[in-house]
Amino acid sequence: MTIIGIDLGTTNSLVAYFTSEGPQIIPNSFGEHLTPSIVSIADDGEIFTGKIAAERRFTNPGSTASVFKRNMGTKKEYNLSGRTFLPEELSSFIIKKLKEDAEVFLGEKITEAVISCPAYFSDAQRRATKTAGELAGLRVERIVSEPTAAAIAYGLHERPDSAKYLIFDLGGGTFDVSILDYSNNIMEVRAVAGDNFLGGEDFTEVLIELFMQKHGIDEDSLLVRESMGLYKAAETAKLGFSKDKAVRMQCIISGEQVQMDVSLAEYERACAPSLARLNAPVIRALKDASVRVADVDTVVLVGGATKLLIVRNFVGKLFGLLPASTINPDEAVALGAAVQAAMKERNEAIRELLLTDVCPYTLGTEVAYVRENGMIQTGNFMPIIERNTTIPTSRVERVYTLHDGQKQVEVEILQGESRNVKDNIFLGSLEIPLPPGPAGSEAVDIRYTYDINGILEAEVTAISTGEQRVCVIEKNPGTMTKEEVSRCIAQLQGLKIHPRDRDEYRYLIEKGERLYRENIGDLRRQIGEVMASFDEVLDKQDRKKIDEAAAELKDFFRNIDDFE
């Protein structure tokens, strides 16, 4: 049975599988490789995903969600048409759509997947990614870091010589940089760094801000449809810089068409703060790996935002070499995930390769110290697993009781790089009872185990009694328990997923609705007329006539709308 590879992206998601000719992207119901990571819920509970949901984002923004990957592993809630969803629930709808596309394309039931996530994702975010796959009806035994998957897709492990690679992964909402070493069939991740709130969406936002500043527009004064129209204009302009040194943004504000011309140079200056944010993770990763810029043999570009000219120029200037981009940056991660799936299947076509990864964050606990004056200093962070430690790994530290008669120890599980607990992230806690005695007479071993999927388990052992407590981090604010997952699956089964075989027709309806709202005058009247005719054909339920009418409608839309 085929194990698929899934790239669950902030802006777009993809699914791939391994063939005798290597990894291949599986097309969706529109015959396209990219499925927008957007979910929309109709008033009757019907779920729309991908391209259809992307159209509804303009006409039904209050019932549509996007960029929810940025909030994976948190308790942020999205209220859509009176129903509340967590980020992993919304992600599960995207994964379920990819799973269905794969089943139709391959002609078989799909039960297992390898899913990618940013290298800089925390334990909670990785767990949430795994949960999203389970909610979609998949077994997910392997989570692969996106830069590692991209390196595999590029076949870096097939090259004969030892080399150092830097994977520069800038997607729609997240940024990762990884330093990899390859030698003797071992692909070793030396260091990772990143920014989970930096991506292509931020470079779109720069144009939106420029537009509003130039015209003195207050964002709070915009209607929802005006905000969405401005976003659409900015996204189109951003992509326009790939072929033009100047672009024009135009949209309708307060019933009037407003426009702005902006040059590539002006745009690059405005993007300077975002480009500067790319610097810090690169420098940190190089420092942690003890690698100089001159030591990097190849820079590999991954993620749709690396197609932006200003980003490519930035990378070229930083490293003084031409980055590798022979594989579509949008597809590299999915292709690599498919290869990883084939490795899991022990596919004979895959050259034997040992992959190592690292823990992206320092993981530790809170300790207190007795100072020379007898005062107790609390709130100190004690690392147990340092960032960029090769995984899987298991590390143990011993701590002692602080007070006379102490009957228990509470171990707080923390993630971060600050020496002060208050500046790090709380992941969970464990409590263990102890026999009361003098201060320092009882000891506890704290063991952290970080597996190949980047998921943490904590174990606390009382030395004198041998009693243990093992943690599936129950208090982690971004993690569902097994019971919650089971309950969530049952609830989601009650929602209606839009039928795949009607995707194209529904997409045309939603697109027509958007265009009707965006335009005025004769063009709006024409759109209304062609949509009414299409509705009439749909009512007759004659598939041949519907297909003919759909083709005519697509041609009509193509002539009046250049944004896809």
Backbone torsions as a table, in degrees:
resi	resn	phi	psi	omega
1	MET	NA	134.9	-174.9
2	THR	-71.2	133.4	169.9
3	ILE	-99.5	125.3	-177.3
4	ILE	-93.6	158.8	173.8
5	GLY	-110.2	131.2	-176.5
6	ILE	-121.9	129.4	170.6
7	ASP	-102.1	102.2	-179.9
8	LEU	-88.7	99.0	-172.4
9	GLY	-99.4	165.9	177.8
10	THR	-70.9	-43.8	-177.5
11	THR	-99.0	-46.5	179.4
12	ASN	-134.8	152.8	177.0
13	SER	-125.6	155.0	-177.9
14	LEU	-141.3	159.7	175.1
15	VAL	-133.3	143.0	-176.9
16	ALA	-143.5	164.6	175.9
17	TYR	-143.0	166.8	-176.9
18	PHE	-100.2	134.6	179.8
19	THR	-123.7	177.2	177.8
20	SER	-64.3	-18.8	178.9
21	GLU	-101.5	12.1	-180.0
22	GLY	105.4	-175.0	-178.1
23	PRO	-71.1	144.0	-179.5
24	GLN	-134.9	140.9	175.0
25	ILE	-75.9	139.1	176.7
26	ILE	-94.2	123.8	-179.2
27	PRO	-71.5	153.2	176.1
28	ASN	-86.6	-168.1	-175.1
29	SER	-68.2	-14.5	176.5
30	PHE	-96.3	4.0	-178.1
31	GLY	75.8	16.2	-177.4
32	GLU	-107.7	156.1	-178.6
33	HIS	-83.2	-34.5	-175.8
34	LEU	-94.8	128.3	174.3
35	THR	-111.7	113.0	-179.7
36	PRO	-54.1	135.1	-179.6
37	SER	-83.5	67.1	-176.2
38	ILE	-132.9	139.7	179.8
39	VAL	-127.7	136.7	177.0
40	SER	-132.7	139.2	-179.2
41	ILE	-116.3	123.2	177.7
42	ALA	-75.9	166.3	-178.3
43	ASP	-60.7	-30.3	-179.6
44	ASP	-87.0	6.7	176.9
45	GLY	93.0	-1.7	179.7
46	GLU	-69.9	136.5	-176.1
47	ILE	-99.9	128.9	174.3
48	PHE	-116.3	139.0	179.4
49	THR	-131.0	166.3	172.1
50	GLY	67.7	-133.5	-172.1
51	LYS	-64.3	-36.2	178.3
52	ILE	-67.1	-45.5	179.1
53	ALA	-62.6	-33.0	178.8
54	ALA	-62.2	-37.4	176.4
55	GLU	-69.9	-39.7	-179.0
56	ARG	-69.4	-18.2	176.9
57	ARG	-60.5	-30.0	-179.9
58	PHE	-86.1	-34.1	-176.0
59	THR	-96.7	-25.7	-179.4
60	ASN	-134.8	59.3	-174.3
61	PRO	-60.3	-31.0	-178.7
62	GLY	-70.4	-17.3	-179.8
63	SER	-111.9	15.6	-175.6
64	THR	-127.6	139.7	-178.9
65	ALA	-128.2	142.9	175.5
66	SER	-144.7	171.3	178.0
67	VAL	55.3	26.7	-178.9
68	PHE	-76.4	-13.4	177.0
69	LYS	-59.8	-31.8	179.7
70	ARG	-61.2	-21.5	-177.3
71	ASN	-109.3	14.3	175.7
72	MET	-58.6	141.5	178.5
73	GLY	81.6	12.0	175.2
74	THR	-122.6	172.6	178.0
75	LYS	-97.0	19.4	176.7
76	LYS	-59.6	134.8	-178.0
77	GLU	-112.6	144.2	177.3
78	TYR	-115.2	120.6	-179.8
79	ASN	-97.3	110.6	-177.9
80	LEU	-123.2	116.6	178.7
81	SER	50.5	44.1	175.6
82	GLY	81.2	2.4	178.3
83	ARG	-115.9	145.9	-176.0
84	THR	-109.1	133.8	-178.3
85	PHE	-132.7	144.7	171.0
86	LEU	-87.1	162.2	-179.8
87	PRO	-56.7	-38.6	-179.0
88	GLU	-70.5	-26.4	175.8
89	GLU	-69.7	-44.0	177.3
90	LEU	-63.5	-41.1	178.3
91	SER	-62.6	-33.8	-179.9
92	SER	-64.1	-31.3	177.8
93	PHE	-67.0	-38.0	177.0
94	ILE	-66.2	-46.0	-179.8
95	ILE	-62.6	-39.5	179.9
96	LYS	-63.5	-38.1	176.9
97	LYS	-64.9	-43.0	178.0
98	LEU	-64.0	-40.0	177.9
99	LYS	-61.1	-44.6	179.5
100	GLU	-64.8	-41.7	177.4
101	ASP	-60.2	-41.5	179.9
102	ALA	-65.8	-40.5	-179.0
103	GLU	-65.4	-40.9	178.7
104	VAL	-66.5	-44.7	-177.2
105	PHE	-67.2	-42.5	-175.5
106	LEU	-89.6	-16.4	179.4
107	GLY	70.3	31.3	178.7
108	GLU	-150.2	162.0	178.4
109	LYS	-75.7	134.1	178.7
110	ILE	-107.9	126.2	-177.4
111	THR	-121.3	-10.8	-175.4
112	GLU	-140.4	147.4	179.8
113	ALA	-146.4	152.1	164.9
114	VAL	-100.8	126.4	-176.7
115	ILE	-116.5	138.2	179.9
116	SER	-92.7	156.7	172.7
117	CYS	-150.0	159.4	178.6
118	PRO	-56.4	144.0	179.6
119	ALA	-60.3	-29.5	-175.1
120	TYR	-90.8	9.7	176.1
121	PHE	-67.0	141.2	178.6
122	SER	-80.1	176.4	176.9
123	ASP	-56.5	-46.1	-178.6
124	ALA	-62.6	-39.7	-179.0
125	GLN	-69.3	-37.5	177.5
126	ARG	-67.3	-42.4	177.8
127	ARG	-62.1	-40.4	179.8
128	ALA	-64.9	-37.4	177.3
129	THR	-63.1	-44.1	177.8
130	LYS	-62.5	-42.5	179.0
131	THR	-62.1	-40.6	179.1
132	ALA	-57.9	-42.4	177.8
133	GLY	-64.1	-40.6	179.7
134	GLU	-66.4	-39.1	177.8
135	LEU	-64.0	-25.9	179.0
136	ALA	-85.7	1.1	177.2
137	GLY	90.7	22.9	-178.6
138	LEU	-115.9	148.3	169.2
139	ARG	-86.8	126.1	-177.5
140	VAL	-122.4	96.5	-179.5
141	GLU	-99.0	-7.2	-176.9
142	ARG	-139.9	123.1	170.8
143	ILE	-108.6	125.4	-178.2
144	VAL	-113.5	137.2	177.3
145	SER	-68.1	139.2	-175.5
146	GLU	-58.7	-44.8	179.0
147	PRO	-63.3	-37.1	177.6
148	THR	-64.2	-43.1	178.3
149	ALA	-61.3	-41.6	-179.9
150	ALA	-63.6	-40.7	179.4
151	ALA	-61.2	-39.9	178.7
152	ILE	-66.5	-41.5	-179.5
153	ALA	-61.2	-36.8	179.6
154	TYR	-74.7	-5.8	179.5
155	GLY	67.4	27.8	-179.5
156	LEU	-60.7	-27.6	-179.9
157	HIS	-77.0	-7.8	179.2
158	GLU	-91.5	-6.1	-177.9
159	ARG	-79.7	145.4	-171.1
160	PRO	-73.9	-28.6	-172.0
161	ASP	-99.4	155.1	172.7
162	SER	-68.7	145.9	-177.6
163	ALA	-161.1	161.7	175.0
164	LYS	-112.5	132.3	-178.1
165	TYR	-122.6	146.6	170.8
166	LEU	-118.0	120.5	178.4
167	ILE	-96.4	116.5	-177.7
168	PHE	-104.9	101.1	-170.4
169	ASP	-113.3	99.4	179.2
170	LEU	-115.6	104.1	-179.4
171	GLY	-97.0	-158.5	-178.3
172	GLY	-70.2	-31.4	-175.7
173	GLY	-134.4	-10.0	-177.2
174	THR	-133.3	155.8	178.4
175	PHE	-129.1	129.2	177.0
176	ASP	-128.7	145.0	168.5
177	VAL	-133.0	132.7	-179.2
178	SER	-130.0	140.7	173.6
179	ILE	-104.8	122.0	-178.1
180	LEU	-119.5	142.6	172.6
181	ASP	-112.1	135.1	172.7
182	TYR	-122.8	130.1	178.0
183	SER	-165.1	132.8	174.5
184	ASN	52.2	50.2	177.8
185	ASN	64.4	18.7	176.5
186	ILE	-117.0	119.8	174.6
187	MET	-100.7	107.7	-173.5
188	GLU	-112.5	121.5	173.0
189	VAL	-79.0	119.1	-177.7
190	ARG	-88.4	-37.2	-178.2
191	ALA	-162.6	150.7	174.7
192	VAL	-134.4	153.4	172.9
193	ALA	-154.6	170.1	-179.2
194	GLY	175.1	-173.7	179.9
195	ASP	-145.5	110.8	-176.2
196	ASN	-77.3	1.4	179.1
197	PHE	-130.4	41.2	176.6
198	LEU	-141.7	125.6	-179.4
199	GLY	-171.7	-168.2	-177.6
200	GLY	-57.6	-31.4	179.2
201	GLU	-60.6	-33.5	-179.6
202	ASP	-69.7	-32.6	178.8
203	PHE	-75.4	-24.9	171.3
204	THR	-71.7	-40.8	-178.9
205	GLU	-61.2	-31.3	178.3
206	VAL	-59.2	-44.0	179.8
207	LEU	-67.5	-37.3	177.6
208	ILE	-62.0	-43.8	179.9
209	GLU	-66.3	-39.8	176.6
210	LEU	-59.2	-44.7	-178.6
211	PHE	-61.9	-46.5	-177.4
212	MET	-68.2	-37.2	178.2
213	GLN	-64.7	-44.3	-177.9
214	LYS	-62.0	-37.4	-175.6
215	HIS	-102.5	5.8	178.1
216	GLY	62.2	38.6	-177.1
217	ILE	-93.0	131.7	175.0
218	ASP	-89.8	123.1	-176.9
219	GLU	-56.2	-37.8	-178.4
220	ASP	-67.5	-18.0	-178.3
221	SER	-84.7	-11.8	-176.2
222	LEU	-77.3	139.7	170.0
223	LEU	-71.1	160.5	-177.9
224	VAL	-59.0	-43.9	-178.0
225	ARG	-66.7	-30.4	177.4
226	GLU	-71.0	-39.3	177.7
227	SER	-62.5	-42.8	-179.9
228	MET	-68.6	-36.3	177.1
229	GLY	-65.9	-37.4	177.6
230	LEU	-67.2	-40.6	176.9
231	TYR	-61.2	-45.0	179.6
232	LYS	-60.2	-43.7	-179.8
233	ALA	-64.2	-39.5	-179.8
234	ALA	-68.0	-41.0	179.6
235	GLU	-64.5	-41.8	178.5
236	THR	-64.0	-42.4	179.3
237	ALA	-65.3	-41.4	179.4
238	LYS	-58.5	-45.4	179.2
239	LEU	-69.2	-27.5	-179.3
240	GLY	-65.4	-24.5	179.7
241	PHE	-68.4	-11.1	178.5
242	SER	-69.2	-22.1	-178.9
243	LYS	-126.8	-14.0	-177.7
244	ASP	-126.7	149.0	178.5
245	LYS	-90.1	-1.8	175.0
246	ALA	-150.1	141.5	-178.9
247	VAL	-133.2	164.5	177.4
248	ARG	-120.0	128.7	172.3
249	MET	-101.0	135.9	176.2
250	GLN	-150.0	139.6	177.7
251	CYS	-157.4	170.0	-177.0
252	ILE	-97.0	121.8	176.9
253	ILE	-124.8	125.2	-179.4
254	SER	53.6	39.3	175.6
255	GLY	81.4	-1.6	-179.8
256	GLU	-118.4	146.6	177.7
257	GLN	-80.9	122.5	-178.6
258	VAL	-115.6	139.9	-176.7
259	GLN	-138.4	163.4	178.8
260	MET	-150.5	130.9	172.6
261	ASP	-96.5	133.7	-179.5
262	VAL	-138.2	136.2	-179.9
263	SER	-89.6	161.0	178.1
264	LEU	-60.8	-40.2	-179.9
265	ALA	-62.9	-42.8	178.8
266	GLU	-64.3	-42.2	179.0
267	TYR	-62.6	-42.9	-179.2
268	GLU	-63.3	-39.5	177.7
269	ARG	-63.7	-41.1	-179.5
270	ALA	-67.9	-28.1	-179.4
271	CYS	-85.4	-0.5	-175.5
272	ALA	-52.5	-44.2	179.4
273	PRO	-62.6	-39.9	178.7
274	SER	-68.2	-40.5	177.6
275	LEU	-64.5	-36.5	178.4
276	ALA	-63.9	-34.3	179.0
277	ARG	-66.2	-22.4	176.9
278	LEU	-70.2	-25.8	-175.2
279	ASN	-65.2	-48.0	-171.6
280	ALA	-57.9	-48.9	178.5
281	PRO	-62.8	-35.4	178.6
282	VAL	-62.4	-48.1	-178.7
283	ILE	-63.3	-41.2	-178.9
284	ARG	-65.0	-43.9	-180.0
285	ALA	-64.0	-44.0	178.5
286	LEU	-61.4	-41.9	-179.4
287	LYS	-65.3	-45.1	-179.2
288	ASP	-64.2	-32.4	-179.5
289	ALA	-87.3	-3.0	-176.0
290	SER	55.2	45.7	-178.9
291	VAL	-121.9	134.0	175.7
292	ARG	-88.0	158.3	177.7
293	VAL	-55.1	-39.9	-177.7
294	ALA	-68.0	-18.3	-178.7
295	ASP	-81.3	-14.9	-177.2
296	VAL	-74.6	123.1	-178.8
297	ASP	-82.9	-38.5	-176.6
298	THR	-144.2	136.1	171.1
299	VAL	-106.6	124.9	-178.7
300	VAL	-107.3	125.8	179.1
301	LEU	-91.1	129.4	-179.7
302	VAL	-135.5	146.3	178.1
303	GLY	97.8	141.3	-174.6
304	GLY	-58.6	-31.8	-177.2
305	ALA	-69.8	-17.2	178.0
306	THR	-73.8	-6.3	174.6
307	LYS	-77.6	-13.1	178.1
308	LEU	-68.1	133.2	-177.1
309	LEU	-60.0	-40.0	-178.1
310	ILE	-65.8	-31.5	178.2
311	VAL	-72.1	-42.6	178.5
312	ARG	-64.1	-39.3	177.1
313	ASN	-63.3	-40.7	179.2
314	PHE	-60.9	-47.3	-178.9
315	VAL	-64.7	-42.5	-179.6
316	GLY	-60.9	-42.6	179.7
317	LYS	-68.8	-37.3	-176.6
318	LEU	-67.7	-41.7	-174.2
319	PHE	-104.8	-11.8	178.4
320	GLY	65.3	28.1	176.8
321	LEU	-149.2	161.5	-178.4
322	LEU	-80.8	119.0	-178.5
323	PRO	-66.6	152.9	175.4
324	ALA	-80.1	129.0	179.3
325	SER	-150.4	39.4	-178.0
326	THR	-73.4	-22.6	175.2
327	ILE	-100.5	140.1	176.3
328	ASN	-51.2	119.5	-177.5
329	PRO	-56.3	-28.5	179.0
330	ASP	-68.9	-24.8	-169.8
331	GLU	-107.0	-13.2	-172.1
332	ALA	-58.3	-43.6	-176.3
333	VAL	-66.2	-44.2	179.2
334	ALA	-62.2	-41.9	178.7
335	LEU	-62.3	-42.2	178.4
336	GLY	-66.0	-37.2	177.3
337	ALA	-63.6	-35.5	177.4
338	ALA	-66.3	-39.7	176.7
339	VAL	-64.7	-40.3	177.4
340	GLN	-62.2	-38.1	176.7
341	ALA	-64.1	-40.5	177.6
342	ALA	-64.9	-36.3	175.8
343	MET	-62.3	-40.9	179.3
344	LYS	-64.7	-33.5	176.9
345	GLU	-78.3	-6.1	-175.4
346	ARG	58.8	45.3	178.6
347	ASN	-64.3	129.1	-175.8
348	GLU	-65.8	-20.5	-178.1
349	ALA	-76.0	-12.8	-178.3
350	ILE	-88.9	124.0	176.2
351	ARG	-62.2	138.0	-178.7
352	GLU	-57.8	128.1	-175.3
353	LEU	-147.5	132.8	175.1
354	LEU	-101.5	122.3	179.5
355	LEU	-105.4	135.2	170.7
356	THR	-122.8	149.4	178.2
357	ASP	-130.4	179.2	-178.1
358	VAL	-131.2	160.4	173.7
359	CYS	-80.8	121.5	-173.1
360	PRO	-74.2	-23.2	-176.5
361	TYR	-123.6	157.5	169.7
362	THR	-77.6	134.8	180.0
363	LEU	-118.5	132.4	-177.2
364	GLY	-159.1	-158.4	-177.9
365	THR	-145.4	172.2	178.5
366	GLU	-90.8	136.2	174.2
367	VAL	-132.4	162.3	176.1
368	ALA	-122.2	149.9	179.9
369	TYR	-122.4	147.2	172.6
370	VAL	-94.2	118.5	-178.1
371	ARG	-79.9	169.2	-176.5
372	GLU	-59.1	-30.7	-179.7
373	ASN	-85.0	5.7	178.4
374	GLY	88.3	-7.5	178.4
375	MET	-73.7	147.0	178.9
376	ILE	-97.5	125.4	179.0
377	GLN	-103.5	114.7	-179.0
378	THR	-102.2	177.0	174.6
379	GLY	79.8	21.2	-179.6
380	ASN	-94.4	136.3	179.4
381	PHE	-91.8	127.2	176.0
382	MET	-112.8	110.4	178.0
383	PRO	-64.2	141.1	173.0
384	ILE	-114.9	-48.1	171.2
385	ILE	-115.6	116.2	179.8
386	GLU	-74.9	151.4	177.0
387	ARG	-59.7	148.8	179.9
388	ASN	63.4	26.6	167.6
389	THR	-78.7	134.5	179.8
390	THR	-62.2	135.6	179.3
391	ILE	-116.1	157.5	2.7
392	PRO	-69.1	149.5	-179.5
393	THR	-146.8	156.1	176.2
394	SER	-140.6	121.8	-177.8
395	ARG	-127.5	145.3	-178.7
396	VAL	-129.9	142.5	174.0
397	GLU	-132.5	142.9	-179.7
398	ARG	-103.9	134.6	176.6
399	VAL	-126.5	161.3	-174.9
400	TYR	-124.8	158.5	179.4
401	THR	-64.2	151.3	-174.4
402	LEU	-105.5	-25.8	-173.3
403	HIS	-122.3	152.1	171.9
404	ASP	-65.2	137.9	176.8
405	GLY	72.5	14.7	-178.9
406	GLN	-62.9	127.0	-174.0
407	LYS	-102.8	-8.8	179.2
408	GLN	-160.7	162.8	174.5
409	VAL	-126.8	131.1	173.2
410	GLU	-104.8	121.1	179.9
411	VAL	-101.3	115.9	176.0
412	GLU	-90.1	130.9	-178.8
413	ILE	-96.4	120.2	-170.9
414	LEU	-127.7	153.8	178.8
415	GLN	-131.4	131.7	177.1
416	GLY	155.7	-176.9	-175.4
417	GLU	-121.4	0.2	-178.3
418	SER	-87.5	148.8	176.7
419	ARG	-75.8	-14.3	179.0
420	ASN	-98.9	126.8	-178.1
421	VAL	-56.0	-38.8	-174.4
422	LYS	-62.6	-20.9	-178.0
423	ASP	-96.2	1.1	178.8
424	ASN	-106.8	175.8	-173.6
425	ILE	-100.7	127.7	176.8
426	PHE	-78.8	125.6	179.7
427	LEU	-105.2	-30.6	-176.8
428	GLY	170.0	-175.1	179.7
429	SER	-153.4	159.1	176.8
430	LEU	-134.3	141.3	175.1
431	GLU	-119.6	142.9	178.6
432	ILE	-140.3	134.1	-180.0
433	PRO	-77.4	151.7	179.3
434	LEU	-135.5	150.2	171.6
435	PRO	-67.1	131.6	-179.9
436	PRO	-65.2	144.8	-179.5
437	GLY	-171.3	-175.4	179.2
438	PRO	-64.0	154.2	177.7
439	ALA	-55.7	132.4	178.1
440	GLY	85.9	-2.9	-177.5
441	SER	-83.6	-22.5	-179.7
442	GLU	-110.5	141.7	-178.1
443	ALA	-124.8	153.1	178.3
444	VAL	-132.6	132.7	172.7
445	ASP	-95.1	127.7	177.5
446	ILE	-109.2	116.8	-179.8
447	ARG	-115.3	127.0	173.5
448	TYR	-109.0	132.3	176.9
449	THR	-122.2	123.3	-177.1
450	TYR	-117.0	116.2	-170.6
451	ASP	-89.8	-179.4	-174.4
452	ILE	-65.4	-20.1	177.3
453	ASN	-88.9	2.9	179.3
454	GLY	74.2	31.2	-179.8
455	ILE	-113.3	132.6	-172.2
456	LEU	-96.5	138.2	168.4
457	GLU	-125.9	142.1	-179.8
458	ALA	-118.8	142.5	179.8
459	GLU	-135.3	131.6	179.0
460	VAL	-120.7	130.5	-178.0
461	THR	-125.3	126.3	173.4
462	ALA	-79.9	120.0	-172.0
463	ILE	-64.8	-41.9	-174.4
464	SER	-73.5	-32.1	-176.4
465	THR	-105.1	-18.3	-176.7
466	GLY	77.3	1.4	-179.4
467	GLU	-69.1	142.0	-176.1
468	GLN	-125.8	152.9	169.0
469	ARG	-132.1	128.2	179.3
470	VAL	-113.2	140.1	-171.3
471	CYS	-112.6	117.1	153.9
472	VAL	-95.0	108.1	-158.3
473	ILE	-53.1	91.9	-169.7
474	GLU	-69.0	-30.2	-176.6
475	LYS	-97.0	8.0	179.3
476	ASN	-65.2	119.3	-173.6
477	PRO	-65.6	-15.2	-177.5
478	GLY	-110.4	12.9	-173.5
479	THR	-117.9	130.4	174.3
480	MET	-84.1	140.6	172.1
481	THR	-76.5	168.8	178.0
482	LYS	-60.2	-38.1	179.5
483	GLU	-65.3	-40.3	178.9
484	GLU	-66.5	-38.3	177.7
485	VAL	-62.7	-45.7	-179.9
486	SER	-62.1	-43.1	180.0
487	ARG	-66.0	-38.5	-179.0
488	CYS	-67.0	-41.2	178.5
489	ILE	-58.8	-43.7	-179.7
490	ALA	-62.9	-40.2	-180.0
491	GLN	-68.3	-41.9	-178.0
492	LEU	-67.7	-27.7	179.6
493	GLN	-65.3	-19.9	179.5
494	GLY	-79.6	-10.6	178.9
495	LEU	-87.2	152.0	-177.7
496	LYS	-94.8	121.7	175.5
497	ILE	-87.6	130.3	180.0
498	HIS	-58.2	131.2	-177.8
499	PRO	-61.1	132.8	-176.9
500	ARG	-62.4	-37.3	-174.3
501	ASP	-71.8	-5.7	177.5
502	ARG	-113.9	13.3	-177.2
503	ASP	-57.6	-47.4	-173.4
504	GLU	-63.4	-42.3	-178.7
505	TYR	-65.6	-43.6	-178.6
506	ARG	-66.1	-37.4	178.0
507	TYR	-60.3	-43.6	179.5
508	LEU	-64.4	-36.7	178.3
509	ILE	-65.2	-45.9	-179.1
510	GLU	-68.0	-37.4	178.2
511	LYS	-65.1	-43.1	178.5
512	GLY	-62.2	-39.6	178.5
513	GLU	-63.2	-42.2	178.5
514	ARG	-62.9	-48.9	-177.6
515	LEU	-63.9	-35.7	178.0
516	TYR	-62.5	-41.6	-178.4
517	ARG	-72.2	-31.5	-176.2
518	GLU	-76.8	-26.4	-172.0
519	ASN	-107.7	168.6	178.5
520	ILE	-138.3	172.0	173.9
521	GLY	69.7	-145.7	-175.3
522	ASP	-61.4	-39.2	-178.5
523	LEU	-63.8	-40.1	178.1
524	ARG	-63.8	-40.1	178.3
525	ARG	-63.2	-41.3	179.1
526	GLN	-62.8	-42.4	179.4
527	ILE	-61.4	-43.2	179.0
528	GLY	-60.5	-39.1	-178.8
529	GLU	-68.4	-46.0	-177.8
530	VAL	-68.4	-31.6	178.1
531	MET	-70.9	-36.9	177.5
532	ALA	-64.5	-39.3	178.1
533	SER	-64.9	-40.3	-179.9
534	PHE	-66.6	-40.9	176.5
535	ASP	-57.9	-40.3	-178.8
536	GLU	-64.5	-41.9	178.1
537	VAL	-65.2	-41.6	179.4
538	LEU	-59.8	-38.8	-178.8
539	ASP	-62.9	-27.1	-178.8
540	LYS	-78.0	-16.0	174.9
541	GLN	57.2	31.9	174.9
542	ASP	-97.6	107.9	-171.2
543	ARG	-59.2	-39.8	-178.9
544	LYS	-63.7	-46.4	-179.8
545	LYS	-67.7	-34.9	178.2
546	ILE	-64.3	-43.7	179.3
547	ASP	-62.2	-40.7	178.2
548	GLU	-64.6	-44.1	179.8
549	ALA	-66.2	-36.8	179.0
550	ALA	-64.2	-41.0	179.4
551	ALA	-63.7	-41.5	178.2
552	GLU	-65.4	-39.2	-179.3
553	LEU	-66.8	-39.6	177.5
554	LYS	-61.9	-41.3	177.8
555	ASP	-62.2	-42.1	179.4
556	PHE	-61.6	-46.3	-179.8
557	PHE	-64.8	-37.1	-177.0
558	ARG	-61.7	-30.6	-178.5
559	ASN	-79.0	-16.3	-175.5
560	ILE	-119.3	-6.2	-176.4
561	ASP	-139.0	119.2	-177.4
562	ASP	-104.7	9.3	-179.6
563	PHE	-103.0	118.4	177.2
564	GLU	-124.1	NA	NA
